[in-house]
Structure formats: C-alpha cells, structure tokens
Amino acid sequence: MTHFPKDEATALRALDAVVEALEDTDTHISTQYSPITLTPSNGTTVCRPMLERRLCRLEKRLGHSSEERHTSEGKLMEAIHVVIQGIRIHSRAAGLILDRMGRSVKKIPAASSNGQNITRFLSSPARPDQSPCKVSLKEKEDNEKWPKGKSIWSGRNGEAVNVETFALQYYEDMGFKGVHCETRVIHMLFGLLFWDIIFAPVPGAFETPFQSAPLDIAEDSFYHSRKEIIEQRLEELESGKAQDIIGRTDDEYRPNGTYCVGVRWDLFTKQDLIEIVTCLGGTALSVICRLLCEDYAGRGSGGPDLFIWDAQKTLCKFVEVKGPGDSLQENQKVWIDVLLRASVAVEVCRVKEEGEVPETSFGKGKKRK
C-alpha cells in the first residue's frame, strides 16, 4: 500500500494479504479471533485492530459497497475520559540551583522525574486545601514554546510533579489510595497468585536454583505445559479465594524478600494487596491472569499508568494519564479493552492547563473538571 503503484491490482493483493492475516489464528498473541467475522474469543491484540483499520481503508479505496465490506464485532471498548486542569511549569530548571562547579545544590523534587523509576506513592486522601486542581493558569507569551519530554505541573503545595503524580493527587482528593506503576501491579498480583505454578517442576523450565522465573515464562508453552493446574487456579480465583492465596504467599516469601518475576515487595504492603484483590474481584483477576499465562511477554507494556482503590467502598480503577499533545498508543488501547471486558473500571485522565477549552471529541466519555 505504501511502496507499490496505487492501482486496483495492488489494492486487491493487499486486501488478500490482510484477510489472510485476520483469518490466521497465529495473528496473535494470546487472544484469537474466529475467521473473517473478527469475533473476539476473549479479547484482542495489537496486530488485529491495525489490520482491521487497514482492511477498512482498502475496501474504501476499492469502492466496495456496504454489503461487500467485512463485518466486525471486535471493536475495542473505550474508557471514560476525565479532564482535569492545573498550572503547567515551563521549565524544570527554575527549581535547580548549581554551585560554582556546576553541581546541584538543591535537587528538584523526586516526583518530577520522567517516570523511568517506579516510586511508591501511597497516601491517605489529601486535605481539600491541598487539591492540585485549585490553581490558576499563568499567561504565556505568544512566542513561548514548551520544552520537549514529559510535562511538569505545579502539584500539592507548589511542588513540581510529573503529569502522573498530578493526576494521582487529584484522585487522592476524591478519597482514593493509589500508585503509579503501569503494569507492575498486574504482574505483582500474577506473581503472588500463581507463585507455586510459576515454580512448578516442569521439565526443562529451571536450569539453576537462582532463576526468578521458568525459562518458558514468555512462551506459548508456559500455559500448555501447566494447563491443568492453571485452570484449577483460575477457578479458585473465580470462587473468591484470591485473598487467601495472597495472604499465604505473602507470609511465606515476604520476610526473606524472595525473588519472583514481576514481584516488587517494596511496592505494596500485604494489606494493600488484600484490599486490591478484594476490590478487583474474582472474575477480573481470572481474566487478567489468564492473559498473562497465555502471553506474558506481550502483556509487559501498555498497562494504564495508575491504579487507585477505595477499600471502604470496594472500588478500584485503572487510569491512563495523558498530558497535552499525548495520545493513546495501540497497546494501551488494547489493555483498556481487556480490562473493560473484565468489568474493571478504566478512565483516561487528560491533564490540561487551566483556562484551556476542553476537547469535545471524546465520544461517549464524560468530562470533569
């Protein structure tokens, strides 16, 4: 479609290739569609939405009538959109003080990092007078340009924070506890809930006693080699036994800080984990863990930025945070779709400068200030 002549013969060849790819059950990774009807069995993957959009473009280019075009029941579900506003800091250097040797005397607060390091950010709901959203927009010069990279915002008590922390403070004001961890919370829950299965004595899975995961953790064989015990564990999750499993695993392995793929003992306390699995519920945990059993490697990125929960209300949400000019990537859309199909609440939180007119093209999503 890009490098060959833009004629009908080329479009037909491309159409055949796309249809063949969509009919192939190995167009993947962990979730499959039935032939060309594109009906999802238990979700979707990055490749298929892109192929379907390409198929639509080809059908349009070839002038196919509505009756000739494909039908799809596999549209990605969309999350609710939330808009919050605040003061954007023009330059991180404003808070930087250097000595005569060029060394930093006063460091910028850790929360203003670019998000490469995952930091524990759990706290009780903030006081109303600490809300990061109750701020005003500074007028900018006409020729002022924002620096490249992640945007920096004026958070609680004027602290310079990244966009994820700014949004996290907003949700804390609503009574939630939360953490910025992307897929870390999902992988940690999987590691604890499937610990004995991950370390099951499958032939060839372990070559040394120092492995934190079996050699096939990222292969299709992980599920097929352990299918019976995996299905049994998924049934246990469905029946509400996640709290007991988490409690036993945590008690046994946390004291020594035992390594396991995806597990970060410093990220959550035992009580946090029990609250989280209680809020998520057995069905959601079963769906999420099945995906990781089938495609651990493919689910390593794209998870929503924040996980927030209110234990008293048994309520939790995943939140994808987007700053100015940022948009959802394909793997992020897929994770949102998977979580929504598992009946987990997901929001896309768009952070804008106060006074900026909110976008209205959010489909059926609602907007808040």
C-alpha positions as CSV (number, residue, x, y, z in Angstrom):
1,M,0.0,0.0,0.0
2,T,3.0,2.3,0.5
3,H,5.6,1.4,-2.0
4,F,3.8,-0.2,-4.9
5,P,1.6,1.5,-7.5
6,K,-1.7,2.9,-6.2
7,D,-3.7,0.9,-8.6
8,E,-6.6,-1.6,-8.2
9,A,-4.3,-4.7,-8.7
10,T,-2.1,-3.7,-5.8
11,A,-5.0,-2.9,-3.6
12,L,-6.5,-6.3,-4.3
13,R,-3.2,-8.0,-3.4
14,A,-3.0,-6.1,-0.2
15,L,-6.6,-6.9,0.6
16,D,-5.9,-10.6,0.2
17,A,-2.9,-10.4,2.5
18,V,-4.8,-8.6,5.2
19,V,-7.7,-11.0,5.0
20,E,-5.3,-13.9,5.2
21,A,-3.6,-12.4,8.3
22,L,-7.0,-11.9,10.0
23,E,-8.1,-15.5,9.3
24,D,-4.8,-16.8,10.7
25,T,-5.2,-17.9,14.3
26,D,-1.5,-17.2,14.9
27,T,-2.1,-13.5,14.3
28,H,-1.8,-13.2,17.9
29,I,-0.7,-13.3,20.5
30,S,-2.7,-14.7,23.4
31,T,-6.2,-14.0,22.1
32,Q,-7.7,-15.2,18.9
33,Y,-10.5,-14.1,16.6
34,S,-12.6,-16.5,14.6
35,P,-12.3,-16.3,10.8
36,I,-13.1,-13.1,9.0
37,T,-16.1,-12.3,11.1
38,L,-13.4,-11.0,13.5
39,T,-15.4,-12.0,16.6
40,P,-13.1,-12.0,19.6
41,S,-13.0,-15.1,21.8
42,N,-11.6,-13.4,24.9
43,G,-10.1,-10.0,23.9
44,T,-7.9,-8.6,21.2
45,T,-4.2,-7.9,20.5
46,V,-2.2,-5.0,19.0
47,C,-2.0,-6.5,15.5
48,R,-5.6,-7.1,14.8
49,P,-7.0,-3.6,15.3
50,M,-4.3,-2.2,13.0
51,L,-5.1,-4.9,10.4
52,E,-8.8,-4.2,10.6
53,R,-8.3,-0.4,10.0
54,R,-6.1,-1.2,7.0
55,L,-8.8,-3.5,5.7
56,C,-11.3,-0.7,6.0
57,R,-9.0,1.7,4.0
58,L,-8.6,-0.9,1.3
59,E,-12.3,-1.6,1.0
60,K,-12.9,2.2,0.8
61,R,-10.1,2.5,-1.9
62,L,-11.6,-0.3,-3.9
63,G,-15.1,1.2,-3.7
64,H,-16.7,-1.8,-2.1
65,S,-20.4,-1.4,-1.2
66,S,-21.6,-1.7,2.4
67,E,-22.8,-5.3,1.5
68,E,-19.3,-6.3,0.2
69,R,-17.4,-5.0,3.2
70,H,-16.4,-7.1,6.2
71,T,-18.4,-7.1,9.5
72,S,-16.7,-6.8,12.9
73,E,-17.9,-7.4,16.4
74,G,-14.4,-6.9,17.8
75,K,-14.3,-3.2,18.2
76,L,-12.1,-2.0,21.1
77,M,-14.1,-0.7,24.0
78,E,-13.3,2.8,25.0
79,A,-12.8,4.2,28.6
80,I,-14.5,7.1,30.1
81,H,-12.5,10.4,29.6
82,V,-11.8,12.7,32.5
83,V,-10.4,16.2,32.2
84,I,-8.5,18.0,35.0
85,Q,-6.7,21.3,34.9
86,G,-3.8,23.0,36.5
87,I,-0.6,25.1,36.2
88,R,2.0,23.8,33.8
89,I,5.6,24.7,34.7
90,H,7.5,26.0,31.7
91,S,11.0,24.8,32.8
92,R,12.3,22.3,35.2
93,A,15.4,24.3,35.5
94,A,13.6,27.0,37.5
95,G,14.0,24.9,40.7
96,L,17.6,24.0,40.1
97,I,20.5,25.7,42.0
98,L,24.1,24.9,41.0
99,D,27.3,25.7,42.8
100,R,30.4,27.1,41.0
101,M,31.4,23.6,39.9
102,G,28.0,23.1,38.2
103,R,26.8,20.6,40.8
104,S,23.3,20.6,42.0
105,V,22.8,22.2,45.5
106,K,19.1,21.9,45.6
107,K,17.5,19.0,43.8
108,I,14.2,19.1,42.1
109,P,11.6,17.0,44.0
110,A,11.8,13.3,43.1
111,A,8.1,13.4,41.9
112,S,9.2,15.5,38.9
113,S,11.1,12.6,37.4
114,N,10.5,11.4,33.9
115,G,8.7,8.3,35.1
116,Q,11.6,5.9,34.4
117,N,11.8,4.8,38.0
118,I,8.7,3.5,39.7
119,T,8.3,5.0,43.1
120,R,5.9,4.1,45.9
121,F,3.2,6.8,46.1
122,L,0.6,5.6,48.6
123,S,-1.1,8.0,50.9
124,S,-4.3,8.9,52.6
125,P,-6.7,11.3,50.9
126,A,-5.4,14.8,50.9
127,R,-7.0,17.8,52.6
128,P,-9.3,19.8,50.4
129,D,-7.0,22.8,50.6
130,Q,-4.2,20.7,49.1
131,S,-6.0,20.0,45.8
132,P,-3.7,20.2,42.8
133,C,-6.7,21.3,40.7
134,K,-7.5,24.5,42.5
135,V,-5.0,26.6,40.7
136,S,-5.0,29.3,38.0
137,L,-3.3,29.5,34.6
138,K,-0.3,31.8,34.1
139,E,-0.4,33.8,30.9
140,K,2.2,32.7,28.4
141,E,4.0,34.8,25.8
142,D,2.9,34.4,22.2
143,N,6.3,33.0,21.2
144,E,6.7,30.8,24.3
145,K,7.4,27.1,23.5
146,W,7.1,24.2,25.9
147,P,10.2,22.0,26.3
148,K,10.2,18.5,24.9
149,G,9.6,15.5,27.0
150,K,7.1,14.9,29.8
151,S,5.2,17.9,31.0
152,I,5.8,19.3,34.6
153,W,3.0,20.6,36.7
154,S,2.5,22.5,39.9
155,G,1.2,19.9,42.3
156,R,0.3,19.9,46.0
157,N,2.0,22.8,47.9
158,G,3.5,24.1,44.7
159,E,5.8,21.0,44.3
160,A,6.9,20.4,40.7
161,V,5.5,17.0,39.7
162,N,5.1,14.9,36.6
163,V,1.7,14.5,34.9
164,E,1.0,11.1,36.5
165,T,1.7,12.4,40.0
166,F,-0.5,15.4,39.3
167,A,-3.4,13.1,38.3
168,L,-2.7,10.8,41.3
169,Q,-3.1,13.8,43.7
170,Y,-6.4,14.6,42.0
171,Y,-7.8,11.1,42.7
172,E,-6.4,11.2,46.3
173,D,-8.6,14.3,46.8
174,M,-11.6,12.1,45.9
175,G,-10.7,9.6,48.6
176,F,-8.6,7.0,46.7
177,K,-5.3,5.5,47.6
178,G,-3.1,4.9,44.5
179,V,0.2,4.1,42.9
180,H,1.9,5.0,39.6
181,C,3.1,1.6,38.4
182,E,1.7,0.8,34.9
183,T,1.7,-3.0,34.5
184,R,3.6,-3.6,37.8
185,V,0.5,-4.0,39.9
186,I,-0.8,-6.6,37.4
187,H,2.4,-8.5,37.2
188,M,2.8,-8.5,41.0
189,L,-0.7,-9.9,41.6
190,F,0.0,-12.6,39.0
191,G,3.3,-13.5,40.6
192,L,1.7,-13.9,44.0
193,L,-1.4,-15.6,42.9
194,F,0.5,-18.1,40.6
195,W,3.7,-18.4,42.6
196,D,3.5,-22.2,43.0
197,I,2.5,-22.6,39.4
198,I,5.4,-20.4,38.1
199,F,7.8,-22.5,40.1
200,A,6.1,-25.8,39.3
201,P,8.7,-28.6,38.5
202,V,8.1,-28.6,34.7
203,P,10.9,-30.5,32.9
204,G,13.4,-28.1,31.3
205,A,11.9,-25.0,33.0
206,F,14.7,-24.5,35.5
207,E,18.4,-24.9,35.0
208,T,19.7,-23.2,38.1
209,P,18.3,-22.6,41.6
210,F,18.7,-18.9,41.1
211,Q,16.0,-18.3,38.5
212,S,13.2,-16.0,39.4
213,A,11.0,-17.4,36.6
214,P,10.9,-20.5,34.4
215,L,12.6,-20.4,31.0
216,D,9.3,-20.6,29.2
217,I,7.5,-17.8,31.0
218,A,7.4,-15.8,27.8
219,E,6.5,-18.7,25.5
220,D,3.2,-20.3,24.5
221,S,4.3,-23.5,26.2
222,F,4.0,-21.9,29.6
223,Y,0.3,-22.3,29.5
224,H,0.1,-25.6,27.7
225,S,2.7,-27.3,30.0
226,R,0.7,-26.3,33.0
227,K,-2.8,-26.2,31.7
228,E,-4.5,-28.3,34.3
229,I,-3.1,-26.5,37.4
230,I,-3.6,-23.1,35.7
231,E,-7.2,-23.8,35.0
232,Q,-7.7,-25.0,38.6
233,R,-6.2,-21.8,39.9
234,L,-8.3,-19.7,37.7
235,E,-11.4,-21.5,39.1
236,E,-10.2,-20.7,42.6
237,L,-9.9,-17.0,41.7
238,E,-13.4,-17.0,40.3
239,S,-14.7,-18.5,43.5
240,G,-13.2,-15.7,45.6
241,K,-10.1,-17.4,47.1
242,A,-7.6,-14.7,45.9
243,Q,-7.3,-13.1,49.4
244,D,-6.3,-16.4,51.0
245,I,-3.8,-17.2,48.2
246,I,-2.2,-13.7,48.5
247,G,-2.1,-14.0,52.3
248,R,-0.3,-17.4,52.3
249,T,2.2,-16.4,49.6
250,D,3.0,-13.1,51.2
251,D,3.5,-14.6,54.7
252,E,5.9,-17.2,53.3
253,Y,8.1,-15.2,50.9
254,R,8.0,-11.5,52.0
255,P,10.1,-12.0,55.2
256,N,13.1,-13.1,53.1
257,G,12.3,-10.9,50.1
258,T,12.3,-13.9,47.8
259,Y,12.6,-13.1,44.1
260,C,9.8,-13.9,41.7
261,V,9.2,-12.5,38.2
262,G,7.0,-9.3,38.5
263,V,7.1,-9.2,42.3
264,R,8.3,-6.0,44.0
265,W,7.9,-6.3,47.8
266,D,8.5,-2.6,48.3
267,L,5.6,-1.6,46.1
268,F,2.7,-2.8,48.2
269,T,2.1,-4.0,51.8
270,K,0.2,-7.2,52.4
271,Q,-2.8,-5.2,53.5
272,D,-2.6,-3.2,50.3
273,L,-2.6,-6.4,48.2
274,I,-5.6,-7.9,50.0
275,E,-7.5,-4.7,49.6
276,I,-6.7,-4.6,45.9
277,V,-7.7,-8.2,45.1
278,T,-10.9,-7.6,47.1
279,C,-11.8,-4.5,45.0
280,L,-10.9,-6.2,41.7
281,G,-13.0,-9.3,42.4
282,G,-12.5,-12.9,41.3
283,T,-13.8,-12.6,37.7
284,A,-11.5,-9.7,36.8
285,L,-8.5,-11.4,38.4
286,S,-9.2,-14.6,36.5
287,V,-9.4,-12.8,33.1
288,I,-6.2,-10.8,33.7
289,C,-4.2,-13.8,35.0
290,R,-5.3,-15.9,32.1
291,L,-3.9,-13.3,29.7
292,L,-0.6,-13.4,31.5
293,C,-0.5,-17.2,31.4
294,E,-1.0,-17.2,27.7
295,D,1.1,-14.2,26.7
296,Y,3.3,-12.9,29.5
297,A,5.8,-11.2,27.1
298,G,3.1,-9.5,25.1
299,R,1.5,-8.0,28.2
300,G,4.6,-6.5,29.5
301,S,3.8,-2.9,28.5
302,G,0.8,-0.7,27.8
303,G,-0.9,-1.0,31.1
304,P,-2.6,2.1,32.5
305,D,-0.4,4.5,34.4
306,L,-2.2,4.5,37.7
307,F,-4.1,2.0,39.9
308,I,-6.3,3.6,42.5
309,W,-8.7,2.0,45.0
310,D,-11.0,2.8,47.9
311,A,-11.2,-0.2,50.3
312,Q,-14.2,1.1,52.2
313,K,-16.3,1.3,49.1
314,T,-14.7,-1.8,47.5
315,L,-14.0,0.4,44.4
316,C,-10.9,0.4,42.2
317,K,-9.9,1.9,38.8
318,F,-7.1,1.8,36.3
319,V,-6.2,5.3,35.0
320,E,-4.2,6.1,31.9
321,V,-2.9,9.7,32.2
322,K,-2.3,11.9,29.2
323,G,-0.7,15.3,29.1
324,P,-1.0,18.0,26.4
325,G,-0.4,16.6,22.9
326,D,-0.2,13.0,24.2
327,S,-2.5,10.3,22.7
328,L,-3.2,6.6,23.4
329,Q,-0.9,4.1,21.8
330,E,-2.1,0.9,20.3
331,N,-1.0,-1.4,23.1
332,Q,-2.6,1.0,25.6
333,K,-5.9,0.8,23.8
334,V,-5.7,-3.0,23.9
335,W,-5.1,-3.1,27.7
336,I,-8.0,-0.7,28.2
337,D,-10.2,-3.0,26.1
338,V,-9.1,-6.1,28.1
339,L,-9.7,-4.5,31.5
340,L,-13.1,-3.2,30.5
341,R,-14.2,-6.6,29.2
342,A,-13.1,-8.0,32.6
343,S,-15.6,-5.5,34.2
344,V,-12.8,-3.3,35.7
345,A,-13.3,0.4,35.7
346,V,-10.9,2.3,33.4
347,E,-10.5,6.1,32.9
348,V,-8.4,8.2,30.6
349,C,-7.4,11.3,32.6
350,R,-6.4,14.2,30.3
351,V,-4.4,16.9,32.1
352,K,-4.8,20.4,30.6
353,E,-3.8,23.9,31.5
354,E,-6.5,25.8,33.5
355,G,-8.4,28.0,31.2
356,E,-7.9,25.8,28.1
357,V,-11.1,24.8,26.4
358,P,-11.6,21.1,26.9
359,E,-11.8,18.9,23.8
360,T,-15.3,17.7,22.9
361,S,-14.4,14.8,20.7
362,F,-14.3,12.1,23.4
363,G,-17.1,10.0,22.0
364,K,-19.4,8.9,24.7
365,G,-17.0,9.6,27.5
366,K,-17.8,12.1,30.2
367,K,-15.7,15.2,31.2
368,R,-15.0,16.5,34.6
369,K,-13.1,19.4,35.9
